């Protein structure tokens, strides 16, 4: 099981750029709608998001049949503050290039233990 720790600042930076480019969905309902349209390439979930929300997103991902990366890290406050959004715990990246950059930086975090 992956450890949950603060998100890499580069991931937050990529999420900020995705938001400015209009390629970020915030909130579970918006992410689910975008998932069913095939727009989501990566899901980022705050570690303190409700377990029911995490389970619902995982279930919807399974229903789409698409192998979408599911990243857990950071807190709702940390991510929402960085993105300038209300207190939200689920974010969808709708651009494959932003998603690839996030996956690249997240895989580096997995190899190093959280401090």
N, C-alpha and C positions, 0 to 999 in steps of 0.2 A: 504494500500500500504506500502511496506517495505521502510524504510528509507535507503538512500545510504550514507555510510560513509567509512572511511578507513577500509581495511581488517584487521582482527585479524592477528597478527604476526604468530600465529600458522598455519593459513591457508596458508600464504605465505611460511612458512617452509615446509608444506606438498606439496605445489606446486613445490618447489625447489627439494624435494626428488623425486616427480613424474617425473620431467624433467630428473633428473640424471638416473632414472630407465627406461627412454624411454617411459613413460606412460602419457606424456603430449603433446597435440596437440596445436599449436599456430597459430592463424590466422583464419579468417572465412572460407576460402576455405578448409583448412586442417580439420577443425572441422566438416564441412558439409560432407566431404568425409567419415570421421570416423563415423559420425552419421549414415549414410546410410549403413555402414558395421556393425553397432551395437556395436561399440567399446566405445562410449562415455557414461560415467556414471554420469557426472556432467559438467555443463558449467559455467565458471566464466567469467563475462563480466565487464570491467572497466566502472565506472559510467560516464566517459567522452567519451566513445565510441560513434560513430555516431548512431543516432536513426535509420537510415536505416539499419545499420548492426545488431542492436539489434532486429529489426522487422524481418529481414531475418532469423536470427538464430531461433527466436521463431516460425516462419512459418515452417522452416525445422523440428523443434522438433515436431510440430503438425503433419506433414506429416509422421513422423516415427511411431507415435502412441504410443510411449514409454514415460512413465512418468519420464522424466529426470529433476533433479533439475537444476534451473537456478538462479545463484547467481549474484547479481550486487553489486559491491563495489570496493573501491580503485580507483586509476587513472591509465591510461596507463603507465605513467612514473614510478609510484611507482611499479607496478607489473612487467613491463618489466625490470627495473633496478634490482629488486630482483632476477629475473630469468636469467638475462644476455642475454636477447633477444632484437631484434630491437623493436621499438615502436609499440606494438601490443595491441589490446583491447579485444580480444576474445580468450579464452583458454578452451580446453576440457580435462577432466581427464578421462583416459582410463583404470583405475584400480578401481574395486569396493571397495577395502579396503581404498585407498587414498580418494575416493569419500565419503565413509562413515565417515572418519575422518574429512573431510572438512565440511560435513553437520552437524556433531556433534558440531564443533566449531562455525559454522555460526548460528546455532539455538540459541546459547548463546548470540550472538551479537544482534539478533532481539529483545530479551527480554529487553535489556538495550538500552536506547536512545543514539543516536550519540551525541558526545560532540563537 
